[in-house]
Amino acid sequence: MRRTESLRALVRETTLEPGDLILPLFICPGEGVRKPIGSMPGVFNLSVDEAVREAEAAAGLGIGGLLLFGLPETKDEQATGAWADDGIVQQALRAMKKSSAAKKLVFMADVCLCEYTSHGHCGTIREGREGWEVDNDPSLELLAKTASSLARAGADVVAPSDMMDGRVAAIRRVLDKDGCANTPILSYASKFASSFYGPFREAADSAPQFGDRRSYQMDGANAREAMREIELDLGEGADMILMKPAMPYLDIVRAARERFDVPMGAYQVSGEYSMLQAAFERGWLDRDRAMLESLVGIRRAGADFIVTYFALEAARKLMQRS
């Protein structure tokens, strides 16, 4: 049954198609900007006009959608750029909705405050018993305002990644109140405090100015807690869930797939991408085979779709094979 490619294809259990892939984009101010990200070869900070071109390229390859992140011109403690009507991602969404890609892609918008706060944390902060701490409940209002602003600007899906308790319920209430009742919520339901996010923080200029995020992102040792977090978010109204990171947490992806019958994605995060790119540059791994194998493994674990920086490259390779 393995003797020829046609036999292998006939009995193959897991498939990977361009439509299973979601491309993350980092939107920045300016015009004609395509700034390389040093730690992520082949990934760029893009101005709105360049992001529209990237969206059109993604649509032409049959990619399933985009996940948008923003780099604002200025930052403050209230993350004003995240929920402003003229925020950078809001501008990109309006422009993309007018492009030829509009009917072919699902536009997902990340909902978090870390790229927009002057301190780099995912919520507002306060003085606590042991120094600073994230102030969960006041952060919910800002996250809900952000989600509503993005939905009204054209986001097909809002994707809260902040890991504040109660954020899904708060976002659902405000979306419904603001006339966005049909906008689905893709919750980063089990986002782990991971060292594999390092390159992303360069790309999104979102590194914390002090401390770290382990007080609100999940402990990587806790699988059962991950299931509880997912169950809570679904109970609050999440329509889909996203697992992050992917490769070091494939057991979590599999456990969630077996337990929850909802659409589920996994995020092949920046560190996973950069690690593979470093091996490719040194000739240690076959580029095409390793790239596609890493993505098939995530699909096999149970992800319905994959957020990956390889989306364009992988889609081209898959189209060549079809």
N, C-alpha and C positions, 0 to 999 in steps of 0.2 A: 504493500500500500504506500510505500515511500519511494518506489523505484523511479518515477518520473514526476516532473513538476505538475503535470495535469492530474496525476493520481493524488499527489499531495494536496492540490487545490480542491479536489473533489471531496475529500474527507476532512478538510481543515475545520476545526471547531470554532476558532475565533477569527473574526475578520476585522480589518482596519481599512477604513475608507476616508477620503478627505473630509466628508461631512461629519466625521466623528471628532474633528479637531477644532479647537478654539484658539485663535491667535491673540496673545496679549499685545497691547500697544501702549506706549508711554507718550502722552501728548504734552507738548511744551509751547510756550509763547513764541511768537515770531512768524516769519514767512520764509519758505524755502529751507527750513532747518531740518537737517538729517545728521544729527550728532551721534557718532559711534559711542557705545558704552564699552569702556575698556575691558571690563571683566566678563563681558558677554559678546563674544565675536558674532557679528551678523545681526545684532540688535541695536536699535537706535532710539534716541529721543526725537520725536517728530513734531513739527509744527502742524497745524490743522490741515493746511493744503497738502502736505506730504502724507499725512495720515489718511486723507481721502484717497490718495493714489494707492496707498497700501491696502486700503479696504477694497478698492476696485480690483487689485491684483488677487486678493484673497477670494473674492467672489468669483473671479474667472477660473480659479482652481477648484471650485466647489467646496471650499472650506465652510464649516458649519456656522461660524460666527467670530466675533471679536470680543475681547474683554478689555475695557478702557481704564487706564490710570492717568492721573493728571499731575503735572508739575506747575504750580501756580507761580505768578510773578512775585507775589509777596505771601508771607505766612504770618499768622498771629495765634494767640492762645485759644481763640474761638473757632479756628479753622474756617474762616469766612469764605475762602476760595472754594471750599467743598460744596457749599450750598447756595452760592450766589448764582443768580439767573444767568450772568455772563461769565461763569466759571469756565475754565479751560476745557473740561470734558463736556460741559453743556454746549459750548461753541462747536466742538468736534461732532457731537451728536447731531446738531441741527444741520451742519454741513454734509455729513454722511447721509442723512435722510434725504437729501436732495440729489445724491449721486446715483450712478447706475447700480451701485452695490446694494441699494436700500431694500430691494425686494428679494435679495438672494442670501442675506446674512442676518443672523440674530445678533443684535447689538446689546451686549451686557456691559453694565457699568459697575465698577467696584465701588462699594460704599464703605469708606473708612476715613479717618481724620489724620492719619499719621503723615501723609504727604503735605498736609495743609497747616499743621500746627507748628508753631515756632519751637516747641520742645520735642517733636517727633514721636509723640505717643498717640495711641489710637483712640484716646478719649481725653476729656479735660482732666486736669490734675489738681490735687490739693495737698496740704500738709497733713500727714498722718502720724500715728504713734511712732513709726520707725522712719520718719522722713517723708518724702513725697509718696503719693499713691494715686492711682487712677480713680477718679470720682465717677463711678459707674452710672448712677441714675441721671445726673445732669447731662451726661454724654448722650443719652438716648434721644433727647430732644434734637440735638444737632445731627445725629445720624438719621433720624426720621426726616428732618428738613432736607438733608442731603439726598436721600432716596427719592423724595417727592420732586425735588428740583431736577434730578436726573431723568426721572420718568416723564415729567412734563416737557423736558427737552428732547425726548425721543427714545430713551432707553427702552428696549423691549423687555429686559430683565434687569433687576437691581440685585447686587450681590454683596451683602454685608460681610466684611472680613475682619471686623474689629474685635470680636469675641467678648463684647460686653453682654452681661446677663440681661435678658429681656428685650434685646434689640429687635428681634423679629416681630414680636407683638407690637412694639411701638411703631415700627415701620409700617406694618399692615394697617394699623389704625389710621395713620396719617395718609397713606396712599388711598385708602377708601374714602377718607374725608375730602381729599383734594381731587377727586374725580379720576383716580388711577386704579380703580378696583380690579381691573383686568391685568395689571402688571404683576408678573410672577416674581417671587423672591427666591433667589438661589443663595442659600445660606452656607457660608464656610462653617459648617456645623462642628467639625472637629479639626480646628487649625492648631497645630502643635508648635510650641516654642522651639524652633529648629535652627541649627547652625547653617542649614542649607539655603537660608534666605539672604545670605550675605551679598551676592552680586545685585540682587533686586534693590537693595538699599542704596547702591550707587545709581542704579537706573532711575529710581523714583525719588532720590534725594530725601529718604525717609528714615535715616538712622536716628534712634533716640539720642537726645543731647545729654541724657544722664540715665543711669539704670538700664534695665532691659524690660522685656515684655513677658517674663515668666510668671508674673503675678496675675495675668489675665489670659494669655495663651496657654494651651494645654501642656501638661507634663508628658513628655514622650514615652514614659514608662507605663502609661495608664490606658489600657484598651477598654476596660469595662466603663470607665468614666466617659470615654469617647462615645459609647453607645447611649449613655444617659444624656449627653449633650445633644446628640442628634435627635433623640426622642423628644427632648424639651423643645427644640427649635421647630420640629414638625408639629408639635402640639400648639405652638404659638402661631402657626400659619405658614411656615416655609413650604414652598411647592417643590423645590429641588434641593439637593445637598451637594456640597463640594468638599472633597477630602484634600488636605494639604499638609505636608508634601505627599508625593506619590511613592517613589521608589522605597524610601526607608519605612514606609507605613502600608505596604501592600496587604499585610495581614488585617489592618483596620479596614481597608477598602473591601476585602473579601468578607469580613465579619458584618460590615454594614450592608453589603449586597444580600447576604443571606437573611438578614433580619428585617430590612426595610424595603418595601415594594414601591419605591418612588424613583423618579429619574435621578441619577447620581453621576457626578463627574469627579475627576481627580486632576490635580494641578501638578504637572511636572515642573518643579520650581527652578529658580535661577541657578541654584547650586548644582542641581542635577544636570542641567543644560551645560553649565560651564565646565563641569567635571568631564563630561563626554567630549566637549570641544577641545579641552586640553589634551586628552588622549588622541583625538583625531590629528591635532597639529603635530604631535610627536610620532605619528604613524603606529601607535600602539594598538589601535582598534580600526577595523574596517568601518568607514564612516557610514555608508548606507545601511549595511547589515545591523550595526550596533544601534543606530538611530531608530530604525523600524522595530528591532527586537525590543528595545526599551518601551516603545509605545504599545506593541502587542501585549507585552507583559502587564501593562496597566489595564488594558482592555480585558485580558484574560482574568485578572483579579476581580473584575466586576464593574468597571467604570463604563457608563454609557457614552461618555464623551471625555476628551482630554484637553485641558488647557496646556499648551506647550509652545515654547519659542521655536520649535522645529516645524511648526505648522505649515509654513510655506514650502520649505524644503521637502518635508515628508509628503505633502500633497503632490508636488511635482514628480517625486519618485513613484508614488502610487499610480499616478496617471500614466507614466511611462510603462508600468507593468500591466496595466489593464488593456 
